[in-house]
Amino acid sequence: MGNFVFPGSSIGNSYYIVVRHRNAIETWSKFPILFNGTAVTYDFTIP
């Protein structure tokens, strides 16, 4: 779980969520996620 701050200009736009770590494979969300408010939730554990 993590909390991140994005600029207000991201609201109303869709983006892929990417997790990168130096010792792991890069992980992307399956579909673009709509940033439609101040909080966005995405669960990478759901297939």
Contact map, one row per residue, 1 for C-alpha under 8 A:
11100000000000000000000000000000000000000000000
11110000000000000000000000000000000000000000000
11111000000000000000000000000000000000000000000
01111100000000000000000000000000000000000000000
00111110000000000000000000000000000000000000000
00011111010000000000000000000000000000000000000
00001111110000000000000000000000000000000000000
00000111111000000000000000000000000000000000000
00000011111100000000000000000000000000000000000
00000111111111000000000000000000001000000000000
00000001111110000000000000000000011111000000000
00000000111111000000000000000000011110000000000
00000000011111100000000000000000011100000000000
00000000010111110000000000000001111000000000000
00000000000011111000000000000001111000000000000
00000000000001111100000000011111100000000000000
00000000000000111110000000011001100000000000000
00000000000000011111000001111000000000000000000
00000000000000001111100001110000000000000000000
00000000000000000111110111100000000000000000000
00000000000000000011111111000000000000000000000
00000000000000000001111100000000000000000000000
00000000000000000000111110000000000000000000000
00000000000000000001111111000000000000000000000
00000000000000000001101111100000000000000000000
00000000000000000111100111110000000000000000000
00000000000000000111000011111000000000000000000
00000000000000011110000001111100000000000000000
00000000000000011100000000111111100000000001000
00000000000000010000000000011111000000000000000
00000000000000010000000000001111100000000000000
00000000000001111000000000001111110000000000000
00000000000001111000000000001011111000000000000
00000000001111100000000000000001111100000000000
00000000011111100000000000000000111111110000000
00000000001110000000000000000000011111010000000
00000000001100000000000000000000001111110000000
00000000001000000000000000000000001111110000000
00000000000000000000000000000000001011111000000
00000000000000000000000000000000001111111100000
00000000000000000000000000000000000000111110000
00000000000000000000000000000000000000011111000
00000000000000000000000000000000000000001111110
00000000000000000000000000001000000000000111111
00000000000000000000000000000000000000000011111
00000000000000000000000000000000000000000011111
00000000000000000000000000000000000000000001111
